[in-house]
Amino acid sequence: MLPRWDNSFSVHNSKIDEQHKKLFELAAKVEMVSDKPVSKGEVKDLLAEFFNYMKDHFNDEEKYMQLIGYPDFETHRKIHKEIIQTMINLIKGIKSTNDLKEKLYLIAKKWLLEHILYEDMKVEEWRSSALASDDGSDVSFEEAGVDGAEKPQFYLYTCDCQGKYHDVPFGIHQKIELQGVKFTCKKCKQAIKFHQIHS
C-alpha cells in the first residue's frame, strides 16, 4: 500500500508541499485503479494527468532549488529527467491494460518512496541546516509553524554570502518580524535580512 500524505513529508515550503500533496492524491488514484477493472482509456487518462502534473512540479521544484542555491541541484535534476524518461518509456511500451496499471503503480510507488520521501527531503535538510538561531543552535522548521498559518508563498532572506537566499517558513518569518528574533547563516555567521516574499 502506498503511503498517504502526512506532515512528516513536509519540506516547509507551502507551494512545493501543495504539489506533493496533489502527487500523493494522484498516486492514490493509481493505487485504486490497480486493483479494479477499468478501461485502457481511464488508465491512460490517469497516466497523462500524473505525467503532466509531475513535469510541472519538477519544473517548479528545479526553479526553487536554483533560487536557494541547492548544491546538489544537477544530481536532483538528473533524477527528475530519469523519472520523466521512465514515464515516456512506459507510455511507449504498453502491452495491455493490466500491464499499464502494474507499471504505473510501480512508478508511483518508486517515485513517491524514493523521490519525495528521500531526495526532496535532502533539499529540506540542506535548507534548514543553513540557518542557526541567535545562540548558534540549529533551527527546526517543524517548530516554526503557527497553527497551520502557512501562507502560499515563501519568504526569502539574504545574508553576506554572495547570491545566497534563505527560504524561511512563515513561522520563522513571523518570529523575525514580530518578535525581533535573529537567525544567522551558518556559513557567513551574519544575521539574515528580509529580501522579498516569493510566490
KATA-V917992 format. One record per pair of residues at least 24 apart in sequence whose C-alpha atoms are under 10 Angstrom apart, sorted by sequence separation. I is the first residue (numbers start at 1). J is the second residue. D is the distance in whole Angstrom. If there is no record, write none. Layout:
{{I & J & D} {I & J & D}}
//
This chain:
{{3 & 27 & 9} {4 & 28 & 8} {26 & 50 & 6} {83 & 107 & 8} {144 & 168 & 9} {145 & 169 & 7} {146 & 170 & 8} {147 & 171 & 9} {161 & 185 & 8} {2 & 27 & 8} {3 & 28 & 9} {25 & 50 & 10} {26 & 51 & 10} {55 & 80 & 8} {58 & 83 & 10} {144 & 169 & 7} {145 & 170 & 7} {146 & 171 & 5} {159 & 184 & 8} {160 & 185 & 8} {2 & 28 & 7} {23 & 49 & 10} {54 & 80 & 9} {55 & 81 & 9} {58 & 84 & 9} {144 & 170 & 7} {145 & 171 & 4} {146 & 172 & 9} {158 & 184 & 10} {159 & 185 & 7} {161 & 187 & 8} {162 & 188 & 10} {166 & 192 & 8} {168 & 194 & 10} {1 & 28 & 9} {23 & 50 & 7} {26 & 53 & 9} {83 & 110 & 9} {141 & 168 & 8} {142 & 169 & 9} {144 & 171 & 4} {145 & 172 & 8} {158 & 185 & 9} {159 & 186 & 10} {160 & 187 & 9} {161 & 188 & 6} {165 & 192 & 9} {166 & 193 & 9} {2 & 30 & 10} {22 & 50 & 9} {23 & 51 & 10} {26 & 54 & 10} {55 & 83 & 10} {83 & 111 & 7} {141 & 169 & 7} {143 & 171 & 8} {144 & 172 & 5} {145 & 173 & 10} {146 & 174 & 9} {157 & 185 & 10} {159 & 187 & 9} {160 & 188 & 6} {161 & 189 & 9} {165 & 193 & 10} {166 & 194 & 9} {2 & 31 & 7} {54 & 83 & 9} {55 & 84 & 7} {141 & 170 & 10} {142 & 171 & 9} {143 & 172 & 9} {144 & 173 & 9} {145 & 174 & 9} {146 & 175 & 10} {159 & 188 & 7} {160 & 189 & 8} {161 & 190 & 9} {165 & 194 & 10} {166 & 195 & 9} {167 & 196 & 10} {1 & 31 & 8} {23 & 53 & 8} {54 & 84 & 8} {141 & 171 & 8} {144 & 174 & 9} {159 & 189 & 9} {160 & 190 & 6} {165 & 195 & 8} {167 & 197 & 9} {22 & 53 & 9} {23 & 54 & 7} {80 & 111 & 10} {141 & 172 & 8} {144 & 175 & 8} {159 & 190 & 6} {160 & 191 & 8} {167 & 198 & 9} {22 & 54 & 10} {51 & 83 & 10} {52 & 84 & 10} {83 & 115 & 9} {140 & 172 & 10} {158 & 190 & 10} {159 & 191 & 6} {160 & 192 & 8} {51 & 84 & 8} {139 & 172 & 9} {158 & 191 & 9} {159 & 192 & 5} {160 & 193 & 9} {19 & 53 & 8} {20 & 54 & 9} {23 & 57 & 9} {157 & 191 & 10} {158 & 192 & 5} {159 & 193 & 6} {19 & 54 & 9} {22 & 57 & 10} {80 & 115 & 9} {131 & 166 & 8} {157 & 192 & 6} {158 & 193 & 5} {159 & 194 & 9} {51 & 87 & 7} {79 & 115 & 8} {130 & 166 & 8} {131 & 167 & 10} {156 & 192 & 9} {157 & 193 & 5} {158 & 194 & 6} {159 & 195 & 10} {19 & 56 & 9} {20 & 57 & 8} {50 & 87 & 10} {51 & 88 & 9} {130 & 167 & 10} {131 & 168 & 9} {156 & 193 & 9} {157 & 194 & 4} {158 & 195 & 6} {19 & 57 & 6} {127 & 165 & 10} {128 & 166 & 9} {156 & 194 & 6} {157 & 195 & 5} {158 & 196 & 9} {19 & 58 & 10} {48 & 87 & 10} {76 & 115 & 9} {127 & 166 & 7} {128 & 167 & 9} {155 & 194 & 8} {156 & 195 & 5} {157 & 196 & 7} {47 & 87 & 9} {51 & 91 & 10} {79 & 119 & 9} {127 & 167 & 7} {128 & 168 & 8} {155 & 195 & 8} {156 & 196 & 5} {157 & 197 & 9} {16 & 57 & 8} {19 & 60 & 9} {127 & 168 & 9} {128 & 169 & 10} {155 & 196 & 6} {156 & 197 & 6} {15 & 57 & 10} {16 & 58 & 10} {19 & 61 & 9} {154 & 196 & 9} {155 & 197 & 5} {156 & 198 & 7} {47 & 90 & 10} {48 & 91 & 9} {76 & 119 & 7} {154 & 197 & 6} {155 & 198 & 6} {16 & 60 & 8} {47 & 91 & 8} {75 & 119 & 10} {76 & 120 & 9} {139 & 183 & 8} {153 & 197 & 7} {154 & 198 & 5} {155 & 199 & 9} {15 & 60 & 9} {16 & 61 & 7} {138 & 183 & 10} {139 & 184 & 10} {153 & 198 & 6} {154 & 199 & 6} {15 & 61 & 9} {76 & 122 & 10} {137 & 183 & 10} {138 & 184 & 10} {152 & 198 & 9} {153 & 199 & 4} {44 & 91 & 8} {76 & 123 & 9} {134 & 181 & 7} {135 & 182 & 9} {136 & 183 & 9} {137 & 184 & 10} {152 & 199 & 7} {16 & 64 & 9} {133 & 181 & 8} {134 & 182 & 5} {135 & 183 & 9} {136 & 184 & 8} {138 & 186 & 9} {151 & 199 & 9} {15 & 64 & 10} {133 & 182 & 6} {134 & 183 & 5} {135 & 184 & 9} {136 & 185 & 10} {137 & 186 & 10} {44 & 94 & 10} {72 & 122 & 9} {73 & 123 & 9} {132 & 182 & 9} {133 & 183 & 5} {134 & 184 & 7} {136 & 186 & 8} {13 & 64 & 10} {72 & 123 & 8} {132 & 183 & 6} {133 & 184 & 6} {70 & 122 & 10} {71 & 123 & 9} {131 & 183 & 6} {132 & 184 & 5} {133 & 185 & 9} {44 & 97 & 9} {47 & 100 & 9} {70 & 123 & 7} {131 & 184 & 6} {132 & 185 & 6} {133 & 186 & 9} {136 & 189 & 9} {40 & 94 & 10} {43 & 97 & 7} {47 & 101 & 9} {50 & 104 & 9} {70 & 124 & 10} {72 & 126 & 10} {130 & 184 & 8} {131 & 185 & 5} {132 & 186 & 6} {42 & 97 & 10} {43 & 98 & 9} {46 & 101 & 10} {68 & 123 & 10} {71 & 126 & 9} {130 & 185 & 6} {131 & 186 & 5} {132 & 187 & 10} {134 & 189 & 10} {40 & 96 & 8} {41 & 97 & 9} {44 & 100 & 8} {70 & 126 & 8} {129 & 185 & 9} {130 & 186 & 5} {131 & 187 & 9} {134 & 190 & 10} {40 & 97 & 5} {43 & 100 & 7} {44 & 101 & 9} {47 & 104 & 7} {54 & 111 & 10} {70 & 127 & 8} {129 & 186 & 8} {130 & 187 & 7} {132 & 189 & 9} {134 & 191 & 8} {39 & 97 & 7} {40 & 98 & 9} {43 & 101 & 7} {46 & 104 & 9} {50 & 108 & 9} {65 & 123 & 8} {69 & 127 & 9} {130 & 188 & 10} {131 & 189 & 9} {132 & 190 & 10} {133 & 191 & 9} {38 & 97 & 8} {39 & 98 & 10} {61 & 120 & 9} {68 & 127 & 8} {131 & 190 & 10} {132 & 191 & 9} {37 & 97 & 9} {38 & 98 & 9} {40 & 100 & 8} {44 & 104 & 10} {131 & 191 & 9} {132 & 192 & 10} {37 & 98 & 9} {40 & 101 & 9} {43 & 104 & 9} {131 & 192 & 9} {36 & 98 & 10} {65 & 127 & 10} {34 & 97 & 10} {35 & 98 & 10} {38 & 101 & 9} {34 & 98 & 8} {37 & 101 & 10} {33 & 98 & 10} {34 & 99 & 10} {36 & 101 & 10} {34 & 100 & 9} {35 & 101 & 9} {34 & 101 & 5} {35 & 102 & 9} {33 & 101 & 7} {34 & 102 & 7} {32 & 101 & 10} {33 & 102 & 10} {34 & 103 & 10} {31 & 101 & 9} {34 & 104 & 8} {30 & 101 & 8} {31 & 102 & 9} {33 & 104 & 10} {34 & 105 & 7} {30 & 102 & 9} {33 & 105 & 9} {31 & 104 & 9} {32 & 105 & 10} {30 & 104 & 7} {31 & 105 & 6} {30 & 105 & 6} {31 & 106 & 10} {29 & 105 & 10} {30 & 106 & 10} {27 & 104 & 9} {28 & 105 & 9} {30 & 107 & 10} {31 & 108 & 8} {27 & 105 & 8} {30 & 108 & 7} {31 & 109 & 9} {29 & 108 & 10} {30 & 109 & 10} {27 & 107 & 9} {28 & 108 & 9} {27 & 108 & 6} {28 & 109 & 10} {26 & 108 & 9} {27 & 109 & 8} {24 & 108 & 9} {27 & 111 & 9} {23 & 108 & 9} {24 & 109 & 10} {27 & 112 & 8} {23 & 111 & 10} {24 & 112 & 7} {68 & 156 & 9} {23 & 112 & 8} {67 & 156 & 9} {68 & 157 & 10} {20 & 112 & 9} {24 & 116 & 10} {23 & 116 & 10} {69 & 163 & 8} {70 & 164 & 10} {68 & 163 & 9} {69 & 164 & 6} {70 & 165 & 10} {20 & 116 & 8} {67 & 163 & 9} {68 & 164 & 6} {69 & 165 & 7} {67 & 164 & 8} {68 & 165 & 5} {69 & 166 & 9} {67 & 165 & 7} {68 & 166 & 6} {66 & 165 & 10} {67 & 166 & 9} {68 & 167 & 7} {20 & 120 & 10} {67 & 167 & 9} {2 & 105 & 9} {64 & 167 & 9} {16 & 120 & 10} {11 & 116 & 9} {2 & 108 & 8} {3 & 109 & 9} {10 & 116 & 9} {11 & 117 & 10} {2 & 109 & 6} {9 & 116 & 8} {10 & 117 & 9} {1 & 109 & 9} {2 & 110 & 10} {4 & 112 & 10} {9 & 117 & 7} {3 & 112 & 8} {8 & 117 & 9} {9 & 118 & 9} {11 & 120 & 7} {2 & 112 & 8} {3 & 113 & 8} {10 & 120 & 9} {11 & 121 & 6} {2 & 113 & 8} {9 & 120 & 9} {10 & 121 & 8} {11 & 122 & 9} {13 & 124 & 9} {9 & 121 & 8} {11 & 123 & 8} {12 & 124 & 7} {8 & 121 & 10} {11 & 124 & 5} {3 & 117 & 10} {10 & 124 & 8} {11 & 125 & 8} {9 & 124 & 10} {12 & 127 & 10} {11 & 127 & 9} {12 & 128 & 9} {11 & 128 & 9} {13 & 141 & 10} {12 & 141 & 7} {11 & 141 & 9} {12 & 142 & 8} {10 & 141 & 10} {11 & 142 & 9} {10 & 142 & 9} {12 & 144 & 9} {12 & 145 & 9} {8 & 142 & 9} {18 & 152 & 9} {7 & 142 & 9} {15 & 150 & 10} {17 & 152 & 10} {14 & 150 & 7} {15 & 151 & 9} {16 & 152 & 10} {13 & 150 & 9} {14 & 151 & 7} {15 & 152 & 6} {16 & 153 & 10} {12 & 150 & 9} {13 & 151 & 9} {14 & 152 & 5} {15 & 153 & 7} {13 & 152 & 8} {14 & 153 & 6} {15 & 154 & 8} {13 & 153 & 8} {14 & 154 & 7} {13 & 154 & 6} {12 & 154 & 9} {13 & 155 & 9} {13 & 167 & 8} {12 & 167 & 9} {13 & 168 & 8} {14 & 169 & 8} {12 & 168 & 8} {13 & 169 & 6} {14 & 170 & 9} {12 & 169 & 6} {13 & 170 & 9} {11 & 169 & 10} {12 & 170 & 9} {15 & 199 & 8} {14 & 199 & 9}}
//
